[in-house]
């Protein structure tokens, strides 16, 4: 009788019975990053682009293999431009979602609502666009900033007025309703007078105001007239203010901070925005730096629109810094990530190089000054101020 050899199929079936079915290696769960942004409410024009930038960076990192062999995942919550909502969302990210770190927020008051909760829980946080240089000391050693401080951008604004515009006298108008606008004008006054400028006076308004007739009447009555205005404002008001100034016949140059850096300045102000300049984090235009050009192309492809402002780049950089720290830490343990963040040196961001020194968690960065002409933005100057007021 002829001997029959077992078939390959039979041998395979026997192997399955003996050893069980073959299985692919289990995929590790993603590394989850808390992403707290105010995509609705008054800060949406800053935080919306910042979140889009953050998502773009996550997509790029994941396409390149992720971090520590794992994908990244943003756990996104909307702070709704409200301090109480931000506090609740922070607690949810830490308590329920168990994230090892949080990135987000572009307003100093909002970071102050998030910060103490994260600090108490030992969770490292990267504030995307908040600019108060006091924040790290106010919150604690788990808070890091991706942006320069208001003392730096205020000093750059003062230097621009004095050296570029030759404005030796300036009048200050500011919003009393936020930490950002209050601190910015204080730092500006110190830097402007230190540089030899003379203050012609100061006036105030409150977030949410819609008529600035009283303030403009005082400006028009000044004798001699100041050579420029420094207005410390949030995104929702600055377009309205410059429009009312021009309608009242005030043609003085207007300079302010990165609160102007949204489409609202030109959309609301229109032709009245001509002659306005503001300090911000990067010049986001096709004729910008090589990293900016590359970022704009990627952002355009992902969002079907160009970056609205420099906060898009800050969101992108904040996630990049977080991923870089996790990689260097070789861990997702919050304490190890925090230590790696503190050791960040020369991280090449779209918004500039980011480094932290011992005891200082605010990066030292160059300031871009953006001007408006014929309703278009242009790079008016890039300044690293010679004098910076203490925080």
Buried (B, 14 or more C-beta within 10 A) or exposed (E): EEEEEEEEEEEEEEEEEEEEEEEEEEEEEBBBBBBBBBBBBBBBBBBBBBBBBBBBBBBBBBEEEBBBEBBBBBBBBBBBBBBEBBBBBBBBBBEEBEBBBBBBBBBBBBBBBBBBBBBEBBBBBBBBBBBBBBBBBBBBBBBBBBBBBBBBBBBBBBBBBBEBBEBBBBBBBBBEBBBBBBBBBBBBBBBBEBBEBEBBEEBBBEBEBEEBEEBBEEBEEEEEEBBBBBBBBBBBBBBBBBBBBBEBEBEBBBBBBBBBBBBBBBEBBBEBBBBBBBBBBBBBBEEBBEBBBEBBEBBEEBBEEEBBBBBBBBBBBBBBBBBBBBBBBEBBEBBBBBBBBBEBEEBEBBBBEBEBEEEBBBBBBBBBBBBBEEBEBBBBBEBBBEEBBEB
